[in-house]
Amino acid sequence: MNLHIKNMVCNRCKMVVKAELEKLGFYPVSVELGEVLLPENISFDDKLKIAEKLNHFGFELLEDRKTQIAEQIKTAIISLVHYTKEPLKINLSSYLSEQINLEYAQLSAVFSEVENQTIEKYFIAQKIEKAKEMLTYGELTLSEIAYQLNYSSVAHLSAQFKKVAGLTPSAYKNQASDKRKALDEI
């Protein structure tokens, strides 16, 4: 049985979900970002127990198909932006269609309906959060950051950064307080 779980955005999330399921007596076959595979079907009462336990950690079981698709899109984008080292060699629409096995037009419509924003805006927001992280660490130049995030130029990155964050990358780097967001809050 597959369980779809909202707000799983990192490997620590996967560890927490797995540990909490095991504490409840469920031993998953696999735990991936946003999805858990259990070896057998579970009862409605068991689902409620799992939902209650996971809610304590900020996770949410997803029942609605549209919400599940939107979460799959978010998970694929987070994985691509934050955990993939190689630049995307195909366009985002093709990548998402391949990852989720649905036509991009359907993915786009569902995502916009559920999240009240476009896939592209969400993708850009994730890239800007990654840029903030890289700027905070201070190990890379803006040119290197632009290259790693697959921007055509530093100017393009800077323009999107200012539009989303309200500051230029340099101003962000020089400010005292860190205004980064958690990935599940974007």
Buried (B, 14 or more C-beta within 10 A) or exposed (E): BEBBBBBBBBEEBBEBBBEBBEEBEBEBEEBBBBBBEBEEEBEEEBBEBBBEBBEEBEBBBBEEEEBBBBBBBBBBBBBBBBEEEEEEEEEBBEBBBEBBEBEBEEBBEBBBEBBEEEBEBBBBBBBBBBBBEBBEEEEBEBEEBBBBBBBEEBEEBBEBBBEBBEBBBEEBBEEEEEEBEEBBEB
